[in-house]
């Protein structure tokens, strides 16, 4: 039996999950790393272990994780692991699939940190910590961008001077790739096809859509960064670049201020004052017009992307996944209602059922299957990591 630890290292947090082969046996979170008091918790079976103490960095956080796993009886130390799978947000053009990371190529991984300065340094910190604490354990980086590396050049290039691509690697990369890959594979199994043609909608606080042809990604809504594409919880999504120039000149905004506005203070939050879809829908039901507009804009942008992706893949299915995609019947209903003239027919009764199972919520007359598939990025990372053991 192989013991695989999956890590998702943030700038001040650490999510983790322990797998025995493909079974998740424990999961946890360390928050507020670097602050006076950090919170760590481990959940397994119906039990919970919690610790509160100052954790200055990721190395100290992982030592607490090791102690909790020992206290729970799973392992005495990290050296007993077969491998650790690390979620890494950006792989650039160099890392196009899950890759074993060691001291020989970590410098290459660090060289692309500028493409994701808020995420990759934290992801790399997790890798370095495991290399230090358990040097004999295999470390595998699984990249959010990898699934999208099958996009053709005409889909991923931007119409800017060639030097910005060749020297600075500015192009579309896409994100949520581990999720899109996982649910597309599950959809193919569910539908009984070898090579899936579908549109995958990963809808959460961060959201993206991918066009899948013959099981491979041919286009996706996010770009160089996770800012492009759909309207999200706090991200604006698609916007005229000229509008940003106008805002900067008129209000004397710096690049950092614009970055913060577009990534942290835009999207649903800017439109209606909330970024949790449950709150937005509650307010909408109470008659709040701003919440209603935000909801309609969110669904409309999704509709537009699905419509455009029908032009690039002979899709037979639409997949909803992630927090909103899996749980929000109102969003699914509105999007499919917008697409009804194209042959998407949703069964409202099936759509209203809450379930953790894969299901088709389309009517028997629908031209397309409409699937709700719970994503499991951690399991996908564990499976890809296990392949190196």
Secondary structure, DSSP 8 states (H G I E B T S, - for coil): --EEEEEEE-SS-EEEEEEETTEEEEEEEEE-TTSSSEEEEEEETTEEEEEEE---SHHHHHHHHHHHHHHTTS-SSGGG-SEEEEEES--TTT--S-EE--TTTHHHHHTTGGGGTTTHHHHHHHHHHHHHH-TTSEEEEEETTGGGGGS-HHHH--SS-HHHHHTT--S---S-HHHHHHHHHHHHHHHT-SS--EEEEEESSSEEEEEEETTEEEEES--SSTTSSS--SS---S--HHHHHHHHHHHT--HHHHHHHHHHS-HHHHHHS---HHHHHHHHHTT-HHHHHHHHHHHHHHHHHHHHHTTTS---EEEEEHHHHHH-HHHHHHHHHHTGGGT--B-HHHHT---SS-EE-B-TT-SSEEEE----HHHHHHHHHHTT-
